[in-house]
Amino acid sequence: MTTPKNIVVTGGNSGIGYETVKALYEEGHNVIFGSRSVTKNQEAVSKITQKQGGSLISYSLDLSVRKSIEDFVENVKSKFKQVDILLNNAGLISNEKKVNENGIEMTLAVNHFGSFYLTYLLWNSLKNSHEARVINVSS
């Protein structure tokens, strides 16, 4: 086992994000993930932690809401001095036009601006790691 890394994952309560969080946890890493649904986050943590692993924490994160991103980052910083890996996995696709509270179209807000802002706010925590990585998932 290598030294556990501190890893932040967005969209970790379902799909590819869930499987990624699960695998990283089982490898013994310290994982914080964020997703919009607190209930689904808690369900994911309960399922994943049935096996031995590193540490796993979830927080609410809505990448279309600036305050939600800021609160998530404060939670991450309260747990980790450094972030070794940021995995921007969360994404949104909608068949109808929706806008966020700032009037930005939701797909653009979540898939681009939200991930960029999250990365920006975690930048100093990433710089504290000698091998920091930012991974952006897209489809």
OpenMM code with the backbone's topology and positions (N, CA, C; nanometers):
from openmm import Vec3, app, unit

residues = "MET THR THR PRO LYS ASN ILE VAL VAL THR GLY GLY ASN SER GLY ILE GLY TYR GLU THR VAL LYS ALA LEU TYR GLU GLU GLY HIS ASN VAL ILE PHE GLY SER ARG SER VAL THR LYS ASN GLN GLU ALA VAL SER LYS ILE THR GLN LYS GLN GLY GLY SER LEU ILE SER TYR SER LEU ASP LEU SER VAL ARG LYS SER ILE GLU ASP PHE VAL GLU ASN VAL LYS SER LYS PHE LYS GLN VAL ASP ILE LEU LEU ASN ASN ALA GLY LEU ILE SER ASN GLU LYS LYS VAL ASN GLU ASN GLY ILE GLU MET THR LEU ALA VAL ASN HIS PHE GLY SER PHE TYR LEU THR TYR LEU LEU TRP ASN SER LEU LYS ASN SER HIS GLU ALA ARG VAL ILE ASN VAL SER SER".split()
positions = [
    Vec3(0.0850, -0.1190, 0.0000),
    Vec3(0.0000, 0.0000, 0.0000),
    Vec3(0.0883, 0.1237, 0.0000),
    Vec3(0.0580, 0.2139, -0.0889),
    Vec3(0.1280, 0.3405, -0.0927),
    Vec3(0.0738, 0.4316, 0.0165),
    Vec3(0.1387, 0.5428, 0.0362),
    Vec3(0.0926, 0.6398, 0.1344),
    Vec3(-0.0458, 0.6902, 0.0952),
    Vec3(-0.1394, 0.6917, 0.1886),
    Vec3(-0.2741, 0.7399, 0.1563),
    Vec3(-0.2712, 0.8845, 0.1064),
    Vec3(-0.3495, 0.9112, 0.0065),
    Vec3(-0.3608, 1.0462, -0.0482),
    Vec3(-0.4937, 1.1068, -0.0041),
    Vec3(-0.4969, 1.2389, -0.0006),
    Vec3(-0.6188, 1.3133, 0.0281),
    Vec3(-0.6824, 1.3480, -0.1056),
    Vec3(-0.8023, 1.2947, -0.1284),
    Vec3(-0.8649, 1.3042, -0.2600),
    Vec3(-1.0047, 1.3638, -0.2473),
    Vec3(-1.0342, 1.4626, -0.3314),
    Vec3(-1.1652, 1.5264, -0.3367),
    Vec3(-1.2298, 1.4874, -0.4693),
    Vec3(-1.3545, 1.4396, -0.4619),
    Vec3(-1.4276, 1.3962, -0.5804),
    Vec3(-1.5637, 1.4665, -0.5824),
    Vec3(-1.5986, 1.5230, -0.6971),
    Vec3(-1.7329, 1.5797, -0.7112),
    Vec3(-1.8225, 1.4762, -0.7774),
    Vec3(-1.9502, 1.4788, -0.7407),
    Vec3(-2.0460, 1.3847, -0.7988),
    Vec3(-2.0177, 1.2411, -0.7591),
    Vec3(-1.9916, 1.2187, -0.6312),
    Vec3(-1.9485, 1.0871, -0.5861),
    Vec3(-2.0549, 0.9936, -0.5338),
    Vec3(-2.1821, 1.0277, -0.5459),
    Vec3(-2.2832, 0.9396, -0.4867),
    Vec3(-2.3515, 0.8477, -0.5872),
    Vec3(-2.3133, 0.8541, -0.7146),
    Vec3(-2.3714, 0.7634, -0.8132),
    Vec3(-2.2796, 0.7537, -0.9347),
    Vec3(-2.3057, 0.6547, -1.0166),
    Vec3(-2.2358, 0.6400, -1.1438),
    Vec3(-2.0851, 0.6228, -1.1315),
    Vec3(-2.0136, 0.6821, -1.2261),
    Vec3(-1.8674, 0.6726, -1.2293),
    Vec3(-1.8069, 0.7307, -1.1026),
    Vec3(-1.8632, 0.8403, -1.0541),
    Vec3(-1.8115, 0.9032, -0.9320),
    Vec3(-1.8192, 0.8104, -0.8128),
    Vec3(-1.9314, 0.7410, -0.7991),
    Vec3(-1.9492, 0.6462, -0.6885),
    Vec3(-1.8456, 0.5349, -0.6972),
    Vec3(-1.8304, 0.4761, -0.8143),
    Vec3(-1.7348, 0.3664, -0.8313),
    Vec3(-1.5916, 0.4131, -0.8062),
    Vec3(-1.5616, 0.5355, -0.8447),
    Vec3(-1.4288, 0.5921, -0.8212),
    Vec3(-1.4046, 0.6130, -0.6722),
    Vec3(-1.5018, 0.6734, -0.6042),
    Vec3(-1.4900, 0.6950, -0.4594),
    Vec3(-1.4712, 0.5613, -0.3882),
    Vec3(-1.5507, 0.4639, -0.4258),
    Vec3(-1.5440, 0.3310, -0.3637),
    Vec3(-1.4048, 0.2699, -0.3814),
    Vec3(-1.3527, 0.2731, -0.5021),
    Vec3(-1.2206, 0.2140, -0.5292),
    Vec3(-1.1104, 0.2876, -0.4533),
    Vec3(-1.1162, 0.4191, -0.4502),
    Vec3(-1.0137, 0.4970, -0.3793),
    Vec3(-1.0189, 0.4708, -0.2297),
    Vec3(-1.1395, 0.4645, -0.1749),
    Vec3(-1.1572, 0.4334, -0.0322),
    Vec3(-1.1005, 0.2956, -0.0008),
    Vec3(-1.1344, 0.1964, -0.0834),
    Vec3(-1.0882, 0.0596, -0.0588),
    Vec3(-0.9370, 0.0464, -0.0722),
    Vec3(-0.8746, 0.1371, -0.1480),
    Vec3(-0.7282, 0.1393, -0.1584),
    Vec3(-0.6639, 0.2045, -0.0362),
    Vec3(-0.7458, 0.2601, 0.0529),
    Vec3(-0.6938, 0.3175, 0.1765),
    Vec3(-0.6737, 0.4676, 0.1750),
    Vec3(-0.7266, 0.5351, 0.0751),
    Vec3(-0.7097, 0.6801, 0.0674),
    Vec3(-0.8139, 0.7533, 0.1516),
    Vec3(-0.7864, 0.8799, 0.1775),
    Vec3(-0.8781, 0.9684, 0.2490),
    Vec3(-0.9590, 1.0424, 0.1438),
    Vec3(-1.0887, 1.0148, 0.1385),
    Vec3(-1.1725, 1.0674, 0.0308),
    Vec3(-1.2831, 1.1554, 0.0880),
    Vec3(-1.2955, 1.2735, 0.0295),
    Vec3(-1.4102, 1.3594, 0.0549),
    Vec3(-1.4810, 1.3742, -0.0782),
    Vec3(-1.6122, 1.3481, -0.0787),
    Vec3(-1.6867, 1.3709, -0.2018),
    Vec3(-1.8046, 1.4614, -0.1753),
    Vec3(-1.8437, 1.5296, -0.2804),
    Vec3(-1.9574, 1.6190, -0.2711),
    Vec3(-2.0558, 1.5924, -0.3821),
    Vec3(-2.1832, 1.5998, -0.3476),
    Vec3(-2.2931, 1.5867, -0.4424),
    Vec3(-2.4116, 1.6641, -0.3855),
    Vec3(-2.5093, 1.6907, -0.4701),
    Vec3(-2.6225, 1.7731, -0.4263),
    Vec3(-2.7099, 1.7080, -0.3215),
    Vec3(-2.7330, 1.5783, -0.3297),
    Vec3(-2.8291, 1.5115, -0.2421),
    Vec3(-2.7624, 1.4574, -0.1156),
    Vec3(-2.7922, 1.5178, -0.0034),
    Vec3(-2.7369, 1.4724, 0.1245),
    Vec3(-2.7822, 1.3294, 0.1529),
    Vec3(-2.9065, 1.2975, 0.1215),
    Vec3(-2.9586, 1.1626, 0.1450),
    Vec3(-2.8816, 1.0595, 0.0633),
    Vec3(-2.8626, 1.0856, -0.0659),
    Vec3(-2.7877, 0.9929, -0.1508),
    Vec3(-2.6412, 0.9852, -0.1066),
    Vec3(-2.5865, 1.0961, -0.0594),
    Vec3(-2.4489, 1.0949, -0.0081),
    Vec3(-2.4376, 0.9996, 0.1109),
    Vec3(-2.5319, 1.0103, 0.2034),
    Vec3(-2.5295, 0.9248, 0.3223),
    Vec3(-2.5462, 0.7780, 0.2848),
    Vec3(-2.6334, 0.7499, 0.1878),
    Vec3(-2.6520, 0.6122, 0.1415),
    Vec3(-2.5223, 0.5586, 0.0805),
    Vec3(-2.4551, 0.6405, 0.0016),
    Vec3(-2.3293, 0.5986, -0.0604),
    Vec3(-2.2228, 0.5699, 0.0453),
    Vec3(-2.2111, 0.6580, 0.1444),
    Vec3(-2.1138, 0.6366, 0.2521),
    Vec3(-2.1441, 0.5072, 0.3265),
    Vec3(-2.2715, 0.4823, 0.3564),
    Vec3(-2.3097, 0.3594, 0.4278),
    Vec3(-2.2722, 0.2344, 0.3498),
    Vec3(-2.2969, 0.2340, 0.2198),
    Vec3(-2.2637, 0.1176, 0.1370),
    Vec3(-2.1129, 0.0983, 0.1260),
    Vec3(-2.0419, 0.2061, 0.0967),
    Vec3(-1.8982, 0.1969, 0.0719),
    Vec3(-1.8225, 0.1553, 0.1968),
    Vec3(-1.8605, 0.2091, 0.3119),
    Vec3(-1.7842, 0.1837, 0.4343),
    Vec3(-1.8153, 0.0490, 0.4992),
    Vec3(-1.8939, -0.0351, 0.4316),
    Vec3(-1.9148, -0.1703, 0.4833),
    Vec3(-1.7863, -0.2519, 0.4727),
    Vec3(-1.6967, -0.2096, 0.3839),
    Vec3(-1.5659, -0.2737, 0.3712),
    Vec3(-1.4621, -0.1857, 0.4397),
    Vec3(-1.3475, -0.2453, 0.4709),
    Vec3(-1.2371, -0.1693, 0.5283),
    Vec3(-1.1771, -0.0791, 0.4220),
    Vec3(-1.1248, 0.0327, 0.4646),
    Vec3(-1.0615, 0.1245, 0.3709),
    Vec3(-1.0003, 0.2412, 0.4439),
    Vec3(-0.9840, 0.3486, 0.3724),
    Vec3(-0.9282, 0.4703, 0.4293),
    Vec3(-1.0338, 0.5435, 0.5087),
    Vec3(-1.0466, 0.6723, 0.4838),
    Vec3(-1.1539, 0.7493, 0.5471),
    Vec3(-1.2433, 0.8054, 0.4369),
    Vec3(-1.3703, 0.8235, 0.4712),
    Vec3(-1.4675, 0.8689, 0.3723),
    Vec3(-1.5633, 0.9671, 0.4379),
    Vec3(-1.5755, 1.0841, 0.3762),
    Vec3(-1.6650, 1.1887, 0.4250),
    Vec3(-1.7390, 1.2450, 0.3041),
    Vec3(-1.8654, 1.2801, 0.3229),
    Vec3(-1.9394, 1.3463, 0.2149),
    Vec3(-1.9988, 1.4763, 0.2671),
    Vec3(-2.0090, 1.5705, 0.1765),
    Vec3(-2.0713, 1.6985, 0.2054),
    Vec3(-2.1620, 1.7363, 0.0888),
    Vec3(-2.2591, 1.8179, 0.1182),
    Vec3(-2.3449, 1.8711, 0.0135),
    Vec3(-2.2626, 1.9628, -0.0768),
    Vec3(-2.2838, 1.9490, -0.2072),
    Vec3(-2.2146, 2.0343, -0.3033),
    Vec3(-2.3022, 2.0520, -0.4265),
    Vec3(-2.3425, 2.1738, -0.4514),
    Vec3(-2.4162, 2.2083, -0.5725),
    Vec3(-2.3266, 2.3012, -0.6529),
    Vec3(-2.2703, 2.2507, -0.7608),
    Vec3(-2.1750, 2.3274, -0.8401),
    Vec3(-2.2376, 2.4426, -0.9172),
    Vec3(-2.3697, 2.4569, -0.9108),
    Vec3(-2.4342, 2.5712, -0.9754),
    Vec3(-2.4513, 2.6875, -0.8783),
    Vec3(-2.4164, 2.6654, -0.7513),
    Vec3(-2.4370, 2.7671, -0.6474),
    Vec3(-2.3022, 2.8030, -0.5845),
    Vec3(-2.2633, 2.9267, -0.6019),
    Vec3(-2.1336, 2.9738, -0.5531),
    Vec3(-2.1153, 2.9496, -0.4021),
    Vec3(-2.2142, 2.9811, -0.3233),
    Vec3(-2.2056, 2.9641, -0.1774),
    Vec3(-2.1877, 2.8174, -0.1400),
    Vec3(-2.2526, 2.7273, -0.2123),
    Vec3(-2.2381, 2.5843, -0.1860),
    Vec3(-2.0940, 2.5394, -0.2116),
    Vec3(-2.0336, 2.5904, -0.3180),
    Vec3(-1.8937, 2.5576, -0.3485),
    Vec3(-1.8032, 2.6109, -0.2380),
    Vec3(-1.8255, 2.7328, -0.1953),
    Vec3(-1.7442, 2.7936, -0.0894),
    Vec3(-1.7573, 2.7160, 0.0416),
    Vec3(-1.8787, 2.6760, 0.0768),
    Vec3(-1.8996, 2.5974, 0.1992),
    Vec3(-1.8304, 2.4617, 0.1892),
    Vec3(-1.8390, 2.3982, 0.0741),
    Vec3(-1.7731, 2.2690, 0.0526),
    Vec3(-1.6224, 2.2830, 0.0712),
    Vec3(-1.5650, 2.3862, 0.0142),
    Vec3(-1.4204, 2.4079, 0.0258),
    Vec3(-1.3804, 2.4301, 0.1717),
    Vec3(-1.4598, 2.5048, 0.2451),
    Vec3(-1.4293, 2.5247, 0.3882),
    Vec3(-1.4314, 2.3911, 0.4621),
    Vec3(-1.5264, 2.3049, 0.4303),
    Vec3(-1.5312, 2.1723, 0.4918),
    Vec3(-1.4076, 2.0901, 0.4559),
    Vec3(-1.3675, 2.0941, 0.3302),
    Vec3(-1.2476, 2.0209, 0.2869),
    Vec3(-1.1254, 2.0733, 0.3617),
    Vec3(-1.1102, 2.2043, 0.3663),
    Vec3(-0.9932, 2.2641, 0.4314),
    Vec3(-0.9911, 2.2369, 0.5818),
    Vec3(-1.1075, 2.2163, 0.6415),
    Vec3(-1.1104, 2.1851, 0.7847),
    Vec3(-1.0619, 2.0426, 0.8115),
    Vec3(-1.0647, 1.9574, 0.7095),
    Vec3(-1.0223, 1.8172, 0.7245),
    Vec3(-0.8809, 1.7920, 0.6718),
    Vec3(-0.8441, 1.8587, 0.5634),
    Vec3(-0.7155, 1.8337, 0.4978),
    Vec3(-0.6321, 1.9608, 0.4896),
    Vec3(-0.5048, 1.9509, 0.5284),
    Vec3(-0.4120, 2.0621, 0.5088),
    Vec3(-0.3746, 2.0723, 0.3618),
    Vec3(-0.3696, 1.9563, 0.2986),
    Vec3(-0.3369, 1.9521, 0.1566),
    Vec3(-0.4326, 1.8594, 0.0842),
    Vec3(-0.4510, 1.8866, -0.0429),
    Vec3(-0.5299, 1.7996, -0.1303),
    Vec3(-0.4338, 1.7472, -0.2360),
    Vec3(-0.4246, 1.6150, -0.2458),
    Vec3(-0.3346, 1.5543, -0.3434),
    Vec3(-0.3994, 1.5387, -0.4804),
    Vec3(-0.5287, 1.5087, -0.4813),
    Vec3(-0.6001, 1.4893, -0.6073),
    Vec3(-0.7377, 1.5542, -0.5974),
    Vec3(-0.7717, 1.6325, -0.6984),
    Vec3(-0.9069, 1.6863, -0.7137),
    Vec3(-0.9626, 1.6252, -0.8405),
    Vec3(-1.0699, 1.5495, -0.8259),
    Vec3(-1.1354, 1.4853, -0.9391),
    Vec3(-1.2694, 1.5535, -0.9646),
    Vec3(-1.2711, 1.6416, -1.0637),
    Vec3(-1.3937, 1.7114, -1.1025),
    Vec3(-1.4737, 1.6188, -1.1935),
    Vec3(-1.5639, 1.5431, -1.1328),
    Vec3(-1.6402, 1.4412, -1.2029),
    Vec3(-1.7858, 1.4811, -1.2264),
    Vec3(-1.8425, 1.5621, -1.1390),
    Vec3(-1.9859, 1.5946, -1.1472),
    Vec3(-2.0180, 1.6623, -1.2794),
    Vec3(-2.1326, 1.6277, -1.3312),
    Vec3(-2.1767, 1.6888, -1.4560),
    Vec3(-2.3277, 1.6911, -1.4642),
    Vec3(-2.3762, 1.7739, -1.5535),
    Vec3(-2.5204, 1.7916, -1.5691),
    Vec3(-2.5524, 1.8036, -1.7170),
    Vec3(-2.6609, 1.7434, -1.7554),
    Vec3(-2.7163, 1.7642, -1.8888),
    Vec3(-2.8671, 1.7782, -1.8710),
    Vec3(-2.9228, 1.8749, -1.9405),
    Vec3(-3.0662, 1.9005, -1.9261),
    Vec3(-3.1279, 1.9208, -2.0637),
    Vec3(-3.2477, 1.8684, -2.0805),
    Vec3(-3.3195, 1.8849, -2.2069),
    Vec3(-3.3940, 2.0173, -2.2144),
    Vec3(-3.4059, 2.0843, -2.1016),
    Vec3(-3.4745, 2.2128, -2.1015),
    Vec3(-3.3818, 2.3211, -2.0482),
    Vec3(-3.4028, 2.4413, -2.0930),
    Vec3(-3.3169, 2.5505, -2.0506),
    Vec3(-3.3510, 2.5923, -1.9076),
    Vec3(-3.2494, 2.5850, -1.8224),
    Vec3(-3.2616, 2.6292, -1.6842),
    Vec3(-3.1433, 2.7206, -1.6561),
    Vec3(-3.1634, 2.8138, -1.5647),
    Vec3(-3.0538, 2.9024, -1.5251),
    Vec3(-3.0364, 2.8957, -1.3738),
    Vec3(-2.9146, 2.9241, -1.3281),
    Vec3(-2.8896, 2.9251, -1.1839),
    Vec3(-2.9274, 3.0613, -1.1262),
    Vec3(-2.8990, 3.0813, -0.9990),
    Vec3(-2.9381, 3.2047, -0.9308),
    Vec3(-2.8706, 3.3286, -0.9885),
    Vec3(-2.7619, 3.3099, -1.0631),
    Vec3(-2.6911, 3.4223, -1.1251),
    Vec3(-2.7290, 3.4417, -1.2719),
    Vec3(-2.8265, 3.3641, -1.3185),
    Vec3(-2.8715, 3.3771, -1.4560),
    Vec3(-2.7851, 3.3028, -1.5572),
    Vec3(-2.6967, 3.2163, -1.5094),
    Vec3(-2.6096, 3.1378, -1.5977),
    Vec3(-2.6787, 3.0054, -1.6274),
    Vec3(-2.6775, 2.9664, -1.7542),
    Vec3(-2.7379, 2.8397, -1.7946),
    Vec3(-2.6757, 2.7273, -1.7113),
    Vec3(-2.7601, 2.6366, -1.6599),
    Vec3(-2.7185, 2.5356, -1.5617),
    Vec3(-2.6072, 2.4427, -1.6105),
    Vec3(-2.6146, 2.3940, -1.7334),
    Vec3(-2.5108, 2.3025, -1.7816),
    Vec3(-2.3753, 2.3719, -1.7812),
    Vec3(-2.3713, 2.4953, -1.8274),
    Vec3(-2.2473, 2.5720, -1.8279),
    Vec3(-2.2009, 2.6007, -1.6847),
    Vec3(-2.2948, 2.6355, -1.5974),
    Vec3(-2.2610, 2.6661, -1.4584),
    Vec3(-2.2005, 2.5457, -1.3866),
    Vec3(-2.2620, 2.4282, -1.4024),
    Vec3(-2.2160, 2.3074, -1.3315),
    Vec3(-2.0924, 2.2481, -1.3962),
    Vec3(-2.0982, 2.2259, -1.5266),
    Vec3(-1.9926, 2.1510, -1.5950),
    Vec3(-1.8640, 2.2309, -1.6141),
    Vec3(-1.8735, 2.3625, -1.6129),
    Vec3(-1.7538, 2.4426, -1.6395),
    Vec3(-1.7213, 2.5397, -1.5267),
    Vec3(-1.8094, 2.6369, -1.5061),
    Vec3(-1.7785, 2.7410, -1.4082),
    Vec3(-1.7665, 2.6866, -1.2662),
    Vec3(-1.8547, 2.5949, -1.2283),
    Vec3(-1.8512, 2.5398, -1.0928),
    Vec3(-1.7222, 2.4636, -1.0658),
    Vec3(-1.6833, 2.3786, -1.1582),
    Vec3(-1.5585, 2.3022, -1.1417),
    Vec3(-1.4377, 2.3950, -1.1407),
    Vec3(-1.4378, 2.4965, -1.2272),
    Vec3(-1.3280, 2.5926, -1.2304),
    Vec3(-1.3176, 2.6668, -1.0971),
    Vec3(-1.4309, 2.7125, -1.0448),
    Vec3(-1.4306, 2.7866, -0.9184),
    Vec3(-1.3851, 2.6980, -0.8030),
    Vec3(-1.4305, 2.5745, -0.8002),
    Vec3(-1.3870, 2.4794, -0.6977),
    Vec3(-1.2360, 2.4604, -0.7040),
    Vec3(-1.1833, 2.4406, -0.8228),
    Vec3(-1.0386, 2.4228, -0.8401),
    Vec3(-0.9645, 2.5469, -0.7931),
    Vec3(-1.0139, 2.6626, -0.8298),
    Vec3(-0.9526, 2.7892, -0.7877),
    Vec3(-0.9471, 2.8002, -0.6349),
    Vec3(-1.0573, 2.7688, -0.5682),
    Vec3(-1.0614, 2.7809, -0.4224),
    Vec3(-0.9741, 2.6766, -0.3518),
    Vec3(-0.9508, 2.5627, -0.4158),
    Vec3(-0.8659, 2.4589, -0.3562),
    Vec3(-0.7200, 2.4697, -0.4004),
    Vec3(-0.6881, 2.5686, -0.4830),
    Vec3(-0.5554, 2.5789, -0.5423),
    Vec3(-0.4427, 2.5758, -0.4387),
    Vec3(-0.4542, 2.6528, -0.3309),
    Vec3(-0.3471, 2.6545, -0.2301),
    Vec3(-0.3349, 2.5197, -0.1599),
    Vec3(-0.4457, 2.4525, -0.1369),
    Vec3(-0.4411, 2.3184, -0.0769),
    Vec3(-0.3741, 2.2202, -0.1719),
    Vec3(-0.3968, 2.2363, -0.3007),
    Vec3(-0.3306, 2.1511, -0.4000),
    Vec3(-0.1812, 2.1814, -0.4058),
    Vec3(-0.1450, 2.3082, -0.3959),
    Vec3(-0.0029, 2.3458, -0.4002),
    Vec3(0.0739, 2.2925, -0.2797),
    Vec3(0.0046, 2.2608, -0.1705),
    Vec3(0.0710, 2.2041, -0.0526),
    Vec3(0.1139, 2.0600, -0.0749),
    Vec3(0.0658, 1.9970, -0.1798),
    Vec3(0.1027, 1.8597, -0.2130),
    Vec3(0.2141, 1.8624, -0.3165),
    Vec3(0.3112, 1.7739, -0.2993),
    Vec3(0.4228, 1.7686, -0.3942),
    Vec3(0.3841, 1.7016, -0.5257),
    Vec3(0.2766, 1.6259, -0.5252),
    Vec3(0.2347, 1.5535, -0.6454),
    Vec3(0.0880, 1.5788, -0.6777),
    Vec3(0.0428, 1.7013, -0.6629),
    Vec3(-0.0984, 1.7332, -0.6826),
    Vec3(-0.1422, 1.7084, -0.8258),
    Vec3(-0.2673, 1.6658, -0.8383),
    Vec3(-0.3275, 1.6417, -0.9689),
    Vec3(-0.4702, 1.6969, -0.9682),
    Vec3(-0.5079, 1.7560, -1.0798),
    Vec3(-0.6463, 1.7957, -1.1026),
    Vec3(-0.6913, 1.7170, -1.2246),
    Vec3(-0.7984, 1.6406, -1.2079),
    Vec3(-0.8519, 1.5582, -1.3159),
    Vec3(-0.9926, 1.6065, -1.3455),
    Vec3(-1.0175, 1.6404, -1.4715),
    Vec3(-1.1504, 1.6850, -1.5143),
    Vec3(-1.2103, 1.5779, -1.6044),
    Vec3(-1.3247, 1.5249, -1.5627),
    Vec3(-1.3956, 1.4244, -1.6401),
    Vec3(-1.4960, 1.4969, -1.7289),
    Vec3(-1.5034, 1.4582, -1.8536),
    Vec3(-1.6036, 1.5169, -1.9425),
    Vec3(-1.6603, 1.4077, -2.0315),
    Vec3(-1.7728, 1.4368, -2.0912),
    Vec3(-1.8310, 1.3368, -2.1809),
    Vec3(-1.8942, 1.4058, -2.2991),
] * unit.nanometer
topology = app.Topology()
chain = topology.addChain("A")
for resn in residues:
    res = topology.addResidue(resn, chain)
    for name in ("N", "CA", "C"):
        topology.addAtom(name, app.Element.getBySymbol(name[0]), res)
